[in-house]
């Protein structure tokens, strides 16, 4: 009788994997596969991508999971292809076509409509979304043919650029705040043009300061050795690069790691505009200690700490 080889014990892995998610795969499934390949004890993602979408999905391992919320709150960058003249039940290619309209629209008209969607706008969350009502995601109601009332949300479109127009499809680059539904944006642009629309393609290229250029696919990760997979991880502080840095000497670093508030004075402040959230390092070793709130007069209050940093 063949012996079943024992499972490898999970190991502590700390860092951020920039994953280029393939279409047709859920974010949770991608996380499970990456966690298995890295044989990691603890992992989490920083906000989901629809199975329909591709692109950047930062995955956090070990101590990096403490800072996942920072990417949930970060701005996102997308490239999308909007198919004019056809609406679907889901706002993308996965739904059934509801209506078709002939498209006779020029680039100048498109540019004029896009201008209406820059800045702060109101969006109605789609029924085909993971938002929950009474403990159930909205998409479960939608699949049962139930439409619920939803409140519009304010989101911010920082940039909306027309990259190409080859009727009936227009290619857009979008930089937006958290909580923005690109499917809804595409549908609303189609409504404003009077022809309807749905998304034909959606790819996320940036999350905060993280970029798709450094991402790897699951297939690429699977082909690596164990050592190469660890090397593919970004450091934990890749999630915190937008925050000013504070470096502490040994004596203050120990007090900080015990959760003590520190009075740094003017000499300890990076610069006046650093008031607010900062990342904190042990100056002698350059190792990340965690995050803190820096108040006026150089008062440093510990926030989230890295276990075993000292």
N, C-alpha and C positions, 0 to 999 in steps of 0.2 A: 504494500500500500504506500503510495507516494506521500511523503511528509509535506505538510503545509508550512512554508517558511513563515516565521513570525514577522509581524509588522514592525517596521522600524519605529523606534520611539520618537515622538515629536521633540523637537529641539527649540530652544529660544532663538528667534530670528528677529532682528530689529532693523527697520528701514522702510523705504517706500519703493514699491514697484510701479513704474509707469507702464501700464499695460495698454496695448493697442487692441481693443476689443473688436472681435469680428461680428458681422451681422448675424442675426438668428440665435445669438447666445445671450442669456440673461446675465446681468451683472453679478448676481449671487452665484450662478454656476461658474462664471469666470473666476470669482474669488475662491471657490472651493477647489477648482483645478490648480490655481496658482499656489494655494496653501499646501496642497498635496505635493506638488513638485518641489516646493521649498522645504517640505517636511516641518512646517512651522507650527508652534504651539498656539499662537494667537494671531488673528488677522481680522481686518474689517475694511470696508470700502468707504469712500468719501462722497457718497451720493451715487445714485444709479443712472445708467444709460438704458433707454428702451432697447429691447432685443433687436428692433428694426435698425437702430443707430450703430455706427462704428466709432472708433476713435479712443481718445484718451480717457482711461479709467484708472486713476491713482489708487493703489491698494496699499494699506498700511499694515505693518507687521510689528508685533511686540510693542515696545515703548512708543512707536509712532502712532499707535491707535489713540493715544491720549490727546493727539492734536488733530484728529480727523475733522473735528468741527470747523477748524479754520478753513479747510477746503470746501466744506459744505456751504460756508458763507461767502466764498470767493466768487469773483466774476468768472464767467465762462465764455469761450470763443468757439464758434461753430462755422462750418461751411455746409450749405444746404442747397439742394436743387428743388425749386418749387415748380410743380407742373400746373400751369394755368389751364382753365377750361374744364376741369373735372373735380368734383367733390366726392369724398368717400366717408364712410361711417366712422373711420378712425382718424381721419386727417392725414393718413399716409397710405402706402401701397398695400398694407395688410388688410385694409377694410374693403367693403363692397362699394362699388360706384353708385352714387346717389343721383348725380345729374352731370350732363355734359353740355358745354356751351362753346360755340365757335369763338376763337381768339383772333381778334384783329386789333392789336395794341402795339403802339410804338414805344421805343426806349424812353422818349421824352415823357410820355404819360406815366411810365413805370417809375422814373426818377421822381416825378412830382408826388406820386403816392407814397413812395418810400420815405420821403421827407416827413410825412404825417406820423410815422412810426418811430422816429428818433426822439430820444429823451424819455421822460416818464409817460407811461401809457397804462391803461387798464386792460387786464386780460381775464377772461372767464375760463377757469380751469376746465379742461375737457372731461367728458364722462369716461373716456378711455385713459385713465390716469390712476396712479397708486394712492391718491388722496383717499383718506378713509372717512366713512360716515357710519356711525354705530358699529364700529369695529370691522367693517368690510370695505375693501378698496372699491372705488367708484367703478372700475372696469368690470367688477362682478355684477353690479347692477346693470351696466350697459349691455353685457352679454345676455342678460335676462330680459332685455328690452325695456328696462326701467330708466327713465330720465329724471334726475333729481335737480332741484333748484340749487344753484351755486352762487356764491358771492364773487364779484369781480375783485381781482387783486392788482395792486399797483406794482409794476416792475419798471426797470430802467434799461433802455436800449442805448448803450454808450456809443455804438457804431453800427451802421447798417449800410453795407457797400454792395453795389451791383457789380459782380465780377464778370458776368457774361449773360447775354440774352440771345437764345436761339429758339424762337417761338416753336412750341408753347412753353418752353422751359427757361427759367431764369435762375442763375447761380448767385447766391448771396453769401457774404461773410457777415456774421453777427457777433458783436461783443455785448454781453448782457449781464444783468444782475442775477443773483440766485433766484430760483422760483419761476424763471421765464420758460414758457412752453414754446418751443420753436414751431411745433405743429400748429399751434393756435396762431402764431405770428404769420405763418404761411397762409393759413385759411383766411385770416383777417385781411391780408394783402390782396388775396383773390377777391374777397367781397368788395374791397374798396375799388378794385379795378372793374368790378361788375361782371366778372366771368367765373368766379369761384376758383379754388385751387386746393391741392394737397401736396404733401412732401413726397418727392420721389427718392430722395437720398438725404441723409443727415450724418454728418461726421463732426465729432468734437475734437478740436485741435489744441485747446488750451484750457487750463484750470488755474486761476491765479497766475503765478509766475511759472508754472510748469507747462512744458510744451511737448507736443506729439513727436517732435524730432528725436527725442531721447527714449521713446517708448519701444517696447518689444511685444511681439505677438506670443500667444500661448504656444504655438507650434515652434517658434524660435526658442522659447524658454524650455520646452520639452527636449529639444535637441542639445541643450547645454549640459555640461558636467555639473555636479553639485557645487563645486567651487565657483564656476562661472555664473551660476544662478545667484549666489551670494554677492558676487561682484557686480551683478546687474542692478542691485538695489541702490537707490539713492539714500544718502544719510537721512536720519530722522529730521534734521533741521532744514531739509529741503522744503518742508511744509511751512516753514516760518521765515523764509527769506525776505518777506516784505516788511518784517518788523526790525527796528533798530536793535543793535547788539550791545549788551553790557558785559564787560569782563570783570570778574571778581578775583582778588588775591585769595590765597589758601585760607586765611583766617575767616574772611567774609563768606567764602564759598561754603565752608562747613556750617556756619550759622544759617545761611540761606537754605541749605539742604535739610535743616532741622525746622524749617518753616518760619524762621524768625524774620520780622520786618527789619530792614536795614536803612540807616540814615547815611546815604552816600555823600551828601553835600554836593556843591556845584562841581567839584573835581570828578565825582563819580558819574555824572550825567554825560551821555554821549554828545548831546547837543540839545538846545532848548526845545526843538520840535519833537524830541523823543518822549515827551510826556504821553503816557498811555501804555499800550502793550509793548513789551520788549522780550527778546530772547536773551537768556543769561548763560554765560560760559565761565568755566574755571580758567582764568587767564593763563596759568602756568602750563596747562595741558591742552587748552583750546577745546576741551570736551563740553558738550552741551549739558547744562544742569536743569534747564526747564524754561518756563515762561513766568513773567511777573508783570505787575502793574507798576509803572514808574509815576509817582505823584510829584507835584511841585516840591521844590527844595530837596530833591533827590531821595525821596522816601520810596524804597523798593519793597513791594509786597509780593511774596511768592504766590504763584498761581498753580501751575501744573509742574511736577518735578519728575526727573528721570531717575528711576530706581538704580541704585548702585553706581551713580556717576562719580563718586569719590571713593 
